[in-house]
Amino acid sequence: MWMCPRCQEINDDANAVCHKCETAKPMTMPPPVAGGPPPMQPPMQQQVRRGPQLVPTAVVHDQYHTPYRIDGELVPVLSVTLGPMPIYFE
């Protein structure tokens, strides 16, 4: 039995294609031989590590109907201006 990777339908091993969507049966690796060498692994690409990046601590968004501002070094602060009275969230 095998499961189609496209439609998740269970198929019989005798079928080379899925009976529902006609996707070809996926290739399988043979089981490892006892006492033989371990299977080869693809080479790992070395990942580039970046240090922390500073982000702006005060951002003003005034492109839309309700302008707002985000401030704060340690605690984010949201200031929203709705008419003459500003609203302050901490």
N, C-alpha and C positions, 0 to 999 in steps of 0.2 A: 504494500500500500504506500502511496505517496500523495502529498498534498500539493495542489497547484499553487505556485507562488502568486499568480495573478488573481484567481477567483476564489481561492481557499477551498476548492472542491476536493474531496477524497477520491482517488482513482486507484484502479487495480494495477499491480506491477506489470502485467502483460501489456498494458496500453502504453504506447510511446508518446501519446498526446492526451491532453485533458479532454474528457468526453463532453464537457460543458462549454469551454471557451477555445478549445483546440490549441492551447499553448503546449510547447514541447516539454517533455519530462526533464527536470533539472538534472545536471550531471552530479554524481555522487562520488566521493573519494573512497577507495577501498580501505577496509580496516587495516591498522598497522600490523605488521608481522611481528610476532613475539620474538624478542631478542635482536631485532633488526635496528637500524639507526632510526633516531626520531625523525618525524616528518620535517621537511624544510619549512621555515617560517619566512614570510616576505621581509625584506630589510625595513627597519623602522626609520622613518624620517626624523631627523633631529628637529625638535620644536624650538622656535624662537621665543624666548621669554622676554617680555617687556616689563620694565619697572612700573611702579605706580605713576599715574599721570594726574597732574593737578587739573581740576575743573573749576570753572568760574563760580564764585560764591554768591554772586548776585546776577540774576538774569531777569530782564524785563521783557514781557510778551505783550505787545500792544497792537498786534495785527488784526485782532478779531473784535467782536462786539464788547467783550468784557476784558479790559486790560488787567493783567496780574503780574506779580513780581515774586520771585523765589530768592530768598536770602538765607544766610546762616552758614557758619563755619562747622559747628558740631551738630546742631539741631536745625533741620530744615524749617524755614518759616515761609508761609504762603500769605501774601497780601493781595486781596482782591478789591478793586474799586468799583462799587455799584452806586453810581451817582455821587452825591456830596459826602457820603459816609463810607470810609474804607472798612473792610472786614479783615481781621488779622487772625491767622491760624498758626499755632505753634505745635 
